[in-house]
Amino acid sequence: MHDQNPEEFLHRIEQQTGLNFVYQKSLVASERSHSGSYSEVPLYDVLLELSTIYNLAFRRVDDVVNIKKRASSKIPVEEIISDRMITGKVTDETATPLTGATVQVKGNLRIGTVTDINGRYALSIPDDATTLVFSYIGFLPQEIDVSSLSVVDVVLQPDLRELSEITVVSTGYYEVEQRLNPGNIVKLDAETIDSPHTR
């Protein structure tokens, strides 16, 4: 990019990035031409230099960049990252819906949700979030790259190691997992109760 007026320069950036610059032409109509080479330079750095040269403020929201004259206290380049919605369903390997499965943005425990009775979920995530973590008790957690996805259906696999540690003990009244049993369980039947040793 060499010896272009600001409007031509911005139009060239639009063609290369797919962004849409919104501004009043009077902002740059009388400005001097700009020359420079920005091969493989981050867009933020390019806009920051233009802000300095032409005293402009850039405010990006998704693919739209608004341009105004920059006040002395205004941030020269501001990026507003909007949210996007991810929806889907979480099931086990038999296609049974998993109710209450956790869906979270990796690295951000504040952004998450749980699946409903049908195993479905809807989660609004920041546009720069790339990975979701799906988890459920007794199943292996699964991480999925959602950078270019809006619908994500997940099939969780059972954690065989965790299931092998569960021993079910029958009390005659109900069943309890061995790992939840704090002590010995004695089974009493009618014959034992009538025995003189129990009196």
Beta strands, then each sheet from edge to edge (+ up, - down):
strand 1: 20-22
strand 2: 56-61
strand 3: 64-69
strand 4: 77-80
strand 5: 83-91
strand 6: 102-105
strand 7: 108-114
strand 8: 120-126
strand 9: 131-135
strand 10: 142-145
strand 11: 154-155
strand 12: 168-170
strand 13: 175-177
sheet 1: 1+ 3+ 2- 4-
sheet 2: 8+ 5- 11-
sheet 3: 7+ 6- 9+ 10-
sheet 4: 12+ 13-
end
